[in-house]
Amino acid sequence: MYEYICYCDKVTKGDIISAVFGGAKTLKEVTAVIGAMTHSNCKENNPKGVCCENDIMELIKEYS
């Protein structure tokens, strides 16, 4: 089972980490590489009921 961060676009924690290790350093750069946050239907798809933006930002900080 994958550890999804962006449930709307099926983006995993690993996808985000790979983007950061590949040189993406900002939210805009990471989302451009992985396609996260493009089908914003978070209340229905994300178990937290919120957008994944904060979770992605935390991973960028952690792995930069």
TORKOLSE-718339 format. One record per residue (C-alpha): x, y, z; residue in one letter; chain. Coordinates in Angstrom, 2 decimals, decimal comma. Example, Ala and Ser with C-alpha at 12.3 -4.5 7.8 and 13.67 -1.06 7.14 Angstrom:
REM TORKOLSE-718339
{r {12,30 -4,50 7,80} 'A' 'A'}
{r {13,67 -1,06 7,14} 'S' 'A'}
REM end
This chain:
REM TORKOLSE-718339
{r {0,00 0,00 0,00} 'M' 'A'}
{r {1,22 3,48 -0,87} 'Y' 'A'}
{r {1,51 6,30 1,62} 'E' 'A'}
{r {-0,47 8,96 -0,22} 'Y' 'A'}
{r {0,05 12,58 0,63} 'I' 'A'}
{r {-2,09 14,01 -2,19} 'C' 'A'}
{r {-5,09 11,70 -2,40} 'Y' 'A'}
{r {-6,70 13,63 -5,25} 'C' 'A'}
{r {-3,77 12,98 -7,59} 'D' 'A'}
{r {-2,41 9,76 -6,03} 'K' 'A'}
{r {0,94 11,35 -5,11} 'V' 'A'}
{r {2,96 9,47 -2,53} 'T' 'A'}
{r {5,45 10,54 0,09} 'K' 'A'}
{r {8,12 8,86 -2,04} 'G' 'A'}
{r {7,12 10,92 -5,09} 'D' 'A'}
{r {7,58 14,12 -3,11} 'I' 'A'}
{r {10,91 13,04 -1,64} 'I' 'A'}
{r {12,16 12,08 -5,11} 'S' 'A'}
{r {11,19 15,50 -6,46} 'A' 'A'}
{r {13,06 17,23 -3,64} 'V' 'A'}
{r {16,14 15,05 -4,13} 'F' 'A'}
{r {15,86 15,83 -7,84} 'G' 'A'}
{r {16,23 19,55 -7,16} 'G' 'A'}
{r {12,70 20,85 -6,54} 'A' 'A'}
{r {12,85 23,14 -3,51} 'K' 'A'}
{r {9,56 25,04 -3,41} 'T' 'A'}
{r {5,93 23,98 -3,33} 'L' 'A'}
{r {5,49 25,29 -6,86} 'K' 'A'}
{r {8,50 23,34 -8,13} 'E' 'A'}
{r {7,51 20,12 -6,37} 'V' 'A'}
{r {3,91 20,24 -7,59} 'T' 'A'}
{r {5,09 20,99 -11,14} 'A' 'A'}
{r {7,24 17,85 -11,07} 'V' 'A'}
{r {4,75 15,46 -9,44} 'I' 'A'}
{r {1,37 16,90 -10,41} 'G' 'A'}
{r {0,00 17,19 -6,89} 'A' 'A'}
{r {-2,83 19,60 -6,01} 'M' 'A'}
{r {-4,34 19,72 -9,50} 'T' 'A'}
{r {-7,67 17,98 -8,81} 'H' 'A'}
{r {-8,59 19,66 -5,54} 'S' 'A'}
{r {-11,29 17,45 -4,09} 'N' 'A'}
{r {-9,71 17,15 -0,67} 'C' 'A'}
{r {-12,77 17,00 1,53} 'K' 'A'}
{r {-13,85 13,80 -0,19} 'E' 'A'}
{r {-10,46 12,20 -0,96} 'N' 'A'}
{r {-8,11 13,11 1,89} 'N' 'A'}
{r {-8,91 11,33 5,17} 'P' 'A'}
{r {-7,92 14,54 6,98} 'K' 'A'}
{r {-10,53 16,48 5,00} 'G' 'A'}
{r {-8,02 19,21 4,16} 'V' 'A'}
{r {-5,67 20,13 1,34} 'C' 'A'}
{r {-2,32 18,35 1,25} 'C' 'A'}
{r {-0,35 21,60 0,87} 'E' 'A'}
{r {0,87 21,68 4,48} 'N' 'A'}
{r {1,91 18,02 4,36} 'D' 'A'}
{r {3,88 18,63 1,16} 'I' 'A'}
{r {5,55 21,71 2,68} 'M' 'A'}
{r {6,58 19,69 5,73} 'E' 'A'}
{r {8,21 17,05 3,53} 'L' 'A'}
{r {10,02 19,71 1,51} 'I' 'A'}
{r {11,43 21,17 4,75} 'K' 'A'}
{r {12,34 17,75 6,12} 'E' 'A'}
{r {14,17 16,51 3,01} 'Y' 'A'}
{r {15,73 19,75 1,68} 'S' 'A'}
REM end
